Amino acid sequence: MPELPEVETVRRGLEAAMVGARLAAVKQRRPDLRFPFPERFAERLIGQRVEALRRRAKYLIADLDGAEVLIMHLGMSGSFRIEQARGPIPGAGVKNSLHDHVAFDLSTGARIVYNDPRRFGFMQLIPRPEFAGHPLFHNIGIEPLGDEFDGATLARLFAGKTTSLKAALLDQTLIAGLGNIYVCEALHRAGLSPRRAAGSLVRKDGTPSARATRLARVIRAVLNEAVAAGGSSLRDHRKTDGALGYFQHSFRVYGRDLEPCARCGGAVRRIAQAGRATFYCGGCQR
């Protein structure tokens, strides 16, 4: 599933094309994806101007000039591509058009196409006054790329928690958008074991330990590096111009079971935690 860097990469690609444009036509080619489309989905969108395109956790949020907000989620295999009026952007990697489920024709002449082979993505329309309290968003945690994310925030979130550090970082009610890949990579760079208790990063007086401060800094760095690289293309992720992301070439532990650790030379290990694969080095992650 695309994680925060992949979704942010897509957001930045779509922003330049969509913001300021009106939705001149909307073509919905099936009644549902993961969930049914909202009633009269295309009709409610036509004529709307896109005022802004934001990301919250792994959701794309298009602020429209009407009374509703368009929510888009990529699911497991969803992707957007931008086409010009006369066809795809030259050089773009075009997926099988049989899986093109939604197309947004913009007033600029561009077309935004949503492709999703597995159909785990979805789109919803939410009345603007209901957005903050909507079930999709009311319980989402802090953004790890936001200004408030630091060691003190981690200390507040992890205080008293005996759950593993890996599980705490993946808890979307605590931190929004972190996924398995980038948690593994951040913990390795921070030299922290995914098995240690999350609360062990907090001092007795509730202040952050040096480990918490380091981890917050590393998480931000890893995410920013991944966004700059266009995300990680392991299966389906592509940028809006069809190009692949390349952060997967910078993985230090993820998917490198039994390979030597780049820092200490020990063997990278793969273990299961809550049904998820965790990659880490037992030699230097404590």
C-alpha positions as CSV (number, residue, x, y, z in Angstrom):
1,M,0.0,0.0,0.0
2,P,1.3,3.5,-0.8
3,E,2.6,5.2,2.4
4,L,2.9,8.8,3.2
5,P,5.8,9.7,0.8
6,E,4.0,8.0,-2.1
7,V,0.8,9.9,-1.4
8,E,2.6,13.2,-0.9
9,T,4.4,12.6,-4.2
10,V,1.1,12.1,-5.9
11,R,-0.4,15.2,-4.2
12,R,2.5,17.4,-5.4
13,G,2.1,16.1,-9.0
14,L,-1.6,16.7,-9.0
15,E,-1.5,20.1,-7.3
16,A,0.1,21.9,-10.3
17,A,-2.5,20.5,-12.7
18,M,-5.7,20.6,-10.6
19,V,-5.6,23.7,-8.3
20,G,-7.3,26.6,-9.9
21,A,-9.0,24.5,-12.6
22,R,-12.6,23.6,-12.8
23,L,-13.9,20.0,-13.3
24,A,-15.4,20.4,-16.8
25,A,-16.4,16.7,-17.0
26,V,-16.2,13.6,-14.8
27,K,-16.4,10.1,-16.2
28,Q,-17.2,7.4,-13.6
29,R,-16.8,4.0,-15.3
30,R,-18.0,1.7,-12.6
31,P,-20.4,2.0,-9.6
32,D,-17.9,1.2,-6.9
33,L,-14.2,0.7,-6.0
34,R,-13.6,-0.4,-2.4
35,F,-16.9,1.3,-1.5
36,P,-19.7,2.5,-3.7
37,F,-19.2,6.0,-5.2
38,P,-21.4,8.7,-3.6
39,E,-24.8,9.2,-5.1
40,R,-24.6,11.4,-8.3
41,F,-20.8,11.5,-7.8
42,A,-20.0,12.9,-11.2
43,E,-22.9,15.3,-11.3
44,R,-22.0,16.8,-8.0
45,L,-18.4,17.5,-9.1
46,I,-19.0,19.0,-12.5
47,G,-18.4,22.7,-12.5
48,Q,-16.5,22.7,-9.2
49,R,-13.3,24.7,-9.0
50,V,-10.4,23.0,-7.1
51,E,-9.2,25.6,-4.5
52,A,-6.5,23.5,-2.9
53,L,-5.2,19.9,-2.8
54,R,-4.0,18.7,0.6
55,R,-2.9,15.5,2.2
56,R,-4.0,14.1,5.6
57,A,-2.3,10.9,6.6
58,K,-2.7,8.8,3.4
59,Y,-5.7,10.7,2.1
60,L,-5.8,13.2,-0.7
61,I,-8.2,16.0,-0.1
62,A,-9.4,18.4,-2.8
63,D,-11.0,21.5,-1.4
64,L,-13.7,22.6,-3.8
65,D,-15.4,26.0,-4.1
66,G,-18.8,24.4,-3.4
67,A,-20.1,22.9,-0.2
68,E,-18.3,19.6,-0.3
69,V,-14.7,18.2,-0.1
70,L,-13.5,15.4,-2.4
71,I,-11.6,12.7,-0.5
72,M,-9.4,10.2,-2.5
73,H,-7.6,7.2,-1.2
74,L,-5.2,5.1,-3.3
75,G,-5.8,1.8,-1.6
76,M,-3.3,-1.0,-2.5
77,S,-2.7,-0.3,-6.2
78,G,-4.3,3.1,-7.1
79,S,-2.5,5.7,-9.1
80,F,-3.3,9.0,-10.9
81,R,-1.8,10.1,-14.2
82,I,-2.1,13.4,-15.9
83,E,-2.9,13.5,-19.6
84,Q,-2.9,16.4,-21.9
85,A,-5.9,17.1,-24.2
86,R,-4.3,15.1,-27.0
87,G,-3.3,12.1,-25.0
88,P,-0.8,11.0,-22.4
89,I,2.2,13.1,-21.5
90,P,5.1,12.0,-23.8
91,G,7.2,9.3,-22.1
92,A,4.6,8.6,-19.4
93,G,4.2,5.0,-18.3
94,V,0.6,4.2,-19.0
95,K,-1.1,1.4,-17.1
96,N,-3.7,-1.0,-18.6
97,S,-6.6,1.3,-19.4
98,L,-9.1,-1.4,-18.5
99,H,-8.4,-0.4,-14.9
100,D,-9.1,3.3,-15.6
101,H,-12.1,3.9,-13.3
102,V,-12.5,7.7,-13.0
103,A,-11.4,10.5,-15.3
104,F,-11.5,14.2,-14.4
105,D,-11.5,16.6,-17.4
106,L,-10.2,20.0,-16.4
107,S,-11.1,23.4,-17.7
108,T,-7.4,23.7,-18.7
109,G,-7.7,20.9,-21.2
110,A,-5.8,18.4,-19.0
111,R,-7.3,15.1,-17.9
112,I,-6.7,13.3,-14.6
113,V,-7.2,9.6,-14.7
114,Y,-7.5,7.3,-11.7
115,N,-6.3,3.7,-12.4
116,D,-6.7,0.9,-9.8
117,P,-6.3,-2.8,-10.8
118,R,-7.2,-4.1,-7.3
119,R,-9.9,-1.5,-6.6
120,F,-9.1,-1.0,-3.0
121,G,-9.0,2.7,-3.4
122,F,-12.1,4.9,-2.9
123,M,-13.5,8.4,-3.3
124,Q,-16.0,10.2,-1.1
125,L,-17.7,13.6,-1.0
126,I,-18.0,15.1,2.5
127,P,-19.9,18.3,3.4
128,R,-17.2,20.8,4.5
129,P,-18.8,21.4,8.0
130,E,-18.6,17.7,8.7
131,F,-15.0,17.2,7.6
132,A,-13.2,17.5,11.0
133,G,-15.7,15.1,12.7
134,H,-16.0,12.6,9.9
135,P,-15.2,9.0,10.9
136,L,-12.3,8.9,8.4
137,F,-10.5,11.9,10.1
138,H,-11.7,12.5,13.6
139,N,-9.3,10.1,15.2
140,I,-6.1,10.5,13.1
141,G,-2.9,11.3,14.9
142,I,-0.3,14.0,14.4
143,E,1.4,14.6,11.0
144,P,5.1,13.5,11.1
145,L,6.1,16.2,8.7
146,G,4.2,18.9,10.7
147,D,5.9,21.6,12.7
148,E,4.7,20.1,16.0
149,F,6.4,16.7,15.5
150,D,9.5,16.4,17.7
151,G,10.9,14.5,20.6
152,A,8.6,16.1,23.1
153,T,5.6,15.0,21.0
154,L,6.8,11.4,20.9
155,A,7.3,11.5,24.7
156,R,3.7,12.7,25.1
157,L,2.3,10.0,22.8
158,F,4.4,7.2,24.1
159,A,4.3,7.9,27.9
160,G,3.4,4.7,29.8
161,K,3.1,2.6,26.7
162,T,4.4,-1.0,27.0
163,T,3.6,-1.9,23.4
164,S,6.5,-2.3,21.0
165,L,8.1,0.8,19.4
166,K,7.2,-0.5,16.0
167,A,3.5,-0.9,16.9
168,A,3.3,2.5,18.4
169,L,4.8,4.2,15.4
170,L,2.3,2.4,13.1
171,D,-0.7,3.4,15.3
172,Q,-2.5,5.8,13.1
173,T,-4.3,7.3,16.0
174,L,-0.9,8.5,17.3
175,I,1.0,9.4,14.2
176,A,-0.7,9.8,10.8
177,G,0.6,8.1,7.6
178,L,3.6,6.2,8.8
179,G,3.8,2.8,7.2
180,N,5.9,-0.4,7.5
181,I,8.6,0.5,5.1
182,Y,9.5,3.9,6.6
183,V,9.2,2.8,10.2
184,C,11.7,0.0,9.5
185,E,14.1,2.5,7.8
186,A,13.7,5.2,10.5
187,L,14.3,2.8,13.4
188,H,17.5,1.5,11.7
189,R,18.9,4.9,11.2
190,A,18.0,5.9,14.8
191,G,19.7,2.7,16.1
192,L,16.5,1.6,17.9
193,S,15.1,-1.9,18.2
194,P,11.5,-2.3,16.9
195,R,11.0,-4.6,19.9
196,R,11.8,-2.1,22.7
197,A,8.8,-0.7,24.6
198,A,7.6,2.6,23.2
199,G,7.5,4.0,26.7
200,S,11.3,3.4,27.1
201,L,11.9,6.6,25.1
202,V,10.3,8.7,27.8
203,R,12.1,9.8,31.0
204,K,10.4,9.4,34.4
205,D,9.4,13.1,34.4
206,G,7.7,12.7,31.0
207,T,10.3,14.5,29.1
208,P,11.8,13.0,25.9
209,S,15.0,11.0,26.1
210,A,17.8,11.6,23.6
211,R,16.5,8.5,21.8
212,A,13.1,10.1,21.3
213,T,14.6,13.3,20.1
214,R,16.8,11.4,17.6
215,L,14.0,9.3,16.4
216,A,11.7,12.2,15.7
217,R,14.5,13.9,13.7
218,V,15.3,10.7,11.8
219,I,11.6,10.0,10.9
220,R,11.3,13.5,9.4
221,A,14.5,13.1,7.5
222,V,13.6,9.7,6.0
223,L,10.2,10.9,4.9
224,N,11.6,14.0,3.3
225,E,14.2,12.0,1.5
226,A,11.6,9.5,0.2
227,V,9.4,12.3,-1.0
228,A,12.3,13.9,-2.8
229,A,12.9,10.5,-4.5
230,G,9.3,10.2,-5.6
231,G,8.5,7.5,-3.1
232,S,9.2,3.8,-3.3
233,S,8.0,1.8,-6.3
234,L,7.8,-1.8,-5.2
235,R,4.7,-2.8,-7.1
236,D,2.2,-0.3,-8.4
237,H,3.3,3.1,-7.3
238,R,4.0,5.6,-10.1
239,K,4.2,9.4,-10.0
240,T,1.6,11.4,-11.9
241,D,3.9,11.6,-15.0
242,G,4.2,7.8,-15.1
243,A,7.7,7.7,-13.7
244,L,8.7,5.3,-11.0
245,G,9.9,6.5,-7.5
246,Y,13.4,5.4,-6.6
247,F,13.7,5.5,-2.8
248,Q,13.7,1.7,-2.8
249,H,17.3,1.9,-3.9
250,S,18.1,3.6,-0.6
251,F,16.6,1.0,1.7
252,R,19.0,0.0,4.4
253,V,17.0,-2.8,6.0
254,Y,13.6,-3.2,4.4
255,G,13.5,-6.3,2.2
256,R,17.1,-7.0,3.0
257,D,16.8,-10.1,5.1
258,L,20.1,-11.8,5.8
259,E,22.1,-9.1,4.0
260,P,24.9,-7.4,5.9
261,C,23.9,-4.2,7.8
262,A,25.4,-1.2,6.2
263,R,26.4,0.3,9.6
264,C,27.8,-2.6,11.6
265,G,28.1,-5.5,9.2
266,G,25.7,-7.8,11.1
267,A,23.0,-9.7,9.4
268,V,19.7,-7.9,8.8
269,R,16.9,-10.0,10.3
270,R,13.2,-10.4,9.4
271,I,10.7,-11.0,12.2
272,A,6.9,-10.9,12.4
273,Q,5.3,-8.3,14.6
274,A,1.5,-8.2,14.7
275,G,1.3,-9.9,11.4
276,R,3.7,-7.5,9.7
277,A,7.2,-8.1,8.5
278,T,9.9,-6.2,10.4
279,F,13.4,-5.8,9.1
280,Y,16.1,-4.7,11.5
281,C,19.7,-5.3,12.6
282,G,20.1,-6.9,16.0
283,G,23.7,-5.9,16.2
284,C,23.2,-2.1,16.2
285,Q,19.5,-1.5,16.9
286,R,19.1,-1.5,20.7
